[in-house]
């Protein structure tokens, strides 16, 4: 799984920036063939253990 976290100032109806930052966290999951199987999801339950990706040329 991978995640993207963003923080930004929303634009108000009058075109000015809001004074309060908004944050979003999106999670993406891929299957063994690198196909996207979850997009803009949110994890539910306990966190899964992290496994570092292997390089294509070695362990």
LUMNU-165713 format. One line per 3 residues: number of its first residue (from 0); for each residue y, x, z of N, C-alpha, C. Coordinates in Angstrom, 2 decimals, always signed. Example, Ala and Ser with C-alpha at 12.3 -4.5 7.8 and 13.67 -1.06 7.14 Angstrom:
<nodes>
0> -5.69/+13.19/+7.80/-4.50/+12.30/+7.80/-3.30/+13.20/+7.80 ~ -2.25/+12.85/+7.08/-1.06/+13.67/+7.14/+0.03/+12.90/+7.87
</nodes>
This chain:
<nodes>
0> -1.17/+0.83/+0.00/+0.00/+0.00/+0.00/+1.24/+0.88/+0.00 ~ +2.25/+0.37/-0.59/+3.55/+1.06/-0.63/+4.62/+0.07/-0.20 ~ +5.72/+0.62/+0.31/+6.80/-0.27/+0.72/+8.13/+0.26/+0.21
3> +9.06/-0.67/+0.05/+10.43/-0.35/-0.32/+11.32/-1.07/+0.68 ~ +12.23/-0.33/+1.29/+13.17/-0.90/+2.25/+14.57/-0.72/+1.69 ~ +15.34/-1.81/+1.66/+16.70/-1.75/+1.16/+17.67/-2.28/+2.21
6> +18.88/-1.79/+2.18/+19.94/-2.27/+3.05/+21.20/-2.34/+2.18 ~ +21.89/-3.48/+2.23/+23.06/-3.66/+1.37/+24.04/-4.63/+2.00 ~ +25.24/-4.66/+1.47/+26.27/-5.62/+1.88/+26.29/-6.74/+0.84
9> +25.93/-7.96/+1.22/+25.93/-9.07/+0.26/+27.34/-9.41/-0.22 ~ +27.44/-9.93/-1.42/+28.71/-10.40/-1.97/+28.89/-11.86/-1.57 ~ +30.05/-12.17/-1.02/+30.34/-13.54/-0.61/+30.83/-14.37/-1.79
12> +30.95/-15.66/-1.59/+31.35/-16.58/-2.67/+32.70/-16.22/-3.28 ~ +33.62/-15.62/-2.47/+34.94/-15.27/-3.00/+34.95/-13.89/-3.67 ~ +33.80/-13.25/-3.77/+33.70/-11.95/-4.44/+33.84/-10.75/-3.51
15> +34.19/-10.97/-2.26/+34.32/-9.85/-1.32/+32.96/-9.52/-0.71 ~ +32.87/-8.31/-0.16/+31.63/-7.89/+0.48/+31.57/-8.41/+1.90 ~ +30.38/-8.79/+2.31/+30.17/-9.22/+3.69/+30.33/-8.02/+4.61
18> +30.73/-8.25/+5.83/+30.87/-7.16/+6.80/+29.57/-6.81/+7.50 ~ +28.52/-7.58/+7.25/+27.24/-7.36/+7.90/+26.18/-6.96/+6.88 ~ +25.54/-5.82/+7.13/+24.49/-5.33/+6.23/+23.25/-6.21/+6.33
21> +22.58/-6.39/+5.22/+21.33/-7.13/+5.14/+20.24/-6.15/+4.75 ~ +19.07/-6.27/+5.38/+17.93/-5.39/+5.06/+16.76/-6.23/+4.56 ~ +16.00/-5.64/+3.65/+14.78/-6.27/+3.15/+13.69/-5.22/+3.11
24> +12.48/-5.62/+3.38/+11.32/-4.74/+3.31/+10.25/-5.44/+2.48 ~ +9.86/-4.83/+1.38/+8.84/-5.41/+0.50/+7.65/-4.48/+0.43 ~ +6.46/-5.04/+0.37/+5.22/-4.28/+0.30/+4.52/-4.57/-1.02
27> +3.92/-3.52/-1.57/+3.19/-3.61/-2.82/+1.82/-3.01/-2.63 ~ +0.80/-3.62/-3.23/-0.55/-3.10/-3.12/-1.16/-3.02/-4.51 ~ -1.95/-1.97/-4.73/-2.59/-1.73/-6.01/-4.09/-1.67/-5.81
30> -4.86/-2.06/-6.83/-6.31/-1.94/-6.74/-6.75/-0.56/-7.22 ~ -8.04/-0.34/-7.29/-8.58/+0.99/-7.64/-8.24/+1.40/-9.08 ~ -7.82/+0.45/-9.92/-7.44/+0.77/-11.30/-5.92/+0.79/-11.46
33> -5.19/+0.92/-10.34/-3.73/+1.01/-10.33/-3.04/-0.26/-10.83 ~ -3.71/-1.40/-10.71/-3.10/-2.67/-11.08/-2.42/-3.25/-9.85 ~ -1.26/-3.83/-10.04/-0.52/-4.44/-8.95/-1.23/-5.72/-8.52
36> -1.62/-5.80/-7.24/-2.32/-6.99/-6.76/-1.51/-7.75/-5.70 ~ -0.47/-7.14/-5.15/+0.44/-7.83/-4.24/+1.84/-7.32/-4.52 ~ +2.77/-8.22/-4.73/+4.14/-7.83/-5.00/+5.09/-8.58/-4.07
39> +6.06/-7.85/-3.53/+7.04/-8.41/-2.60/+6.35/-9.14/-1.45 ~ +5.26/-8.59/-0.99/+4.52/-9.18/+0.12/+4.99/-8.62/+1.45 ~ +4.43/-9.19/+2.50/+4.70/-8.71/+3.85/+3.35/-8.56/+4.53
42> +3.10/-7.42/+5.18/+1.82/-7.24/+5.86/+1.71/-8.21/+7.03 ~ +0.49/-8.68/+7.27/+0.22/-9.59/+8.37/-0.91/-8.99/+9.20 ~ -0.76/-8.98/+10.50/-1.80/-8.44/+11.37/-1.53/-6.98/+11.70
45> -2.54/-6.32/+12.29/-2.35/-4.93/+12.70/-2.19/-4.02/+11.49 ~ -1.45/-2.91/+11.63/-1.27/-2.01/+10.50/-2.58/-1.35/+10.09 ~ -2.73/-1.13/+8.81/-3.91/-0.45/+8.28/-3.75/+1.05/+8.44
48> -4.85/+1.78/+8.60/-4.72/+3.24/+8.71/-4.21/+3.83/+7.40 ~ -3.40/+4.86/+7.50/-2.81/+5.48/+6.31/-3.73/+6.58/+5.80 ~ -3.98/+6.58/+4.52/-4.74/+7.65/+3.86/-3.85/+8.27/+2.81
51> -3.61/+9.57/+2.92/-2.75/+10.26/+1.96/-3.42/+10.26/+0.58 ~ -2.65/+10.04/-0.46/-3.22/+10.08/-1.82/-3.69/+11.48/-2.17 ~ -4.76/+11.55/-2.93/-5.28/+12.85/-3.38/-4.63/+13.23/-4.69
54> -4.47/+14.54/-4.88/-3.94/+15.00/-6.16/-5.08/+14.94/-7.18 ~ -4.77/+14.73/-8.46/-5.82/+14.62/-9.47/-6.62/+15.91/-9.67 ~ -6.07/+17.04/-9.22/-6.75/+18.30/-9.48/-7.55/+18.83/-8.30
57> -7.62/+18.12/-7.20/-8.37/+18.63/-6.05/-8.49/+17.63/-4.95 ~ -9.07/+18.06/-3.83/-9.30/+17.14/-2.71/-8.05/+16.63/-2.06
</nodes>
